[in-house]
């Protein structure tokens, strides 16, 4: 099962970059799109997550895992989100073996 399928099974509105016709745009445009939609951007791309941390606009979940562990990490993020709020402009880093960490925004 993919992260997208898992999110949809939890009745979340989800679309991929490809479905939004944004698969070839710069990360900053993905972040701006998510912010405009008031959506949470989920990525396993380090550069995108770090850019999001410095832009402080869209809410992001950074699955800092290999793709084969993405679903496990997303499930962990879902558990965190059940009891915590992901503030606007913040990045939640999720690793395979640790608790999710809400990253401090970086100054530009």
Beta strands, then each sheet from edge to edge (+ up, - down):
strand 1: 40-43
strand 2: 59-63
strand 3: 91-94
strand 4: 101-102
sheet 1: 1+ 2+ 3+ 4-
end
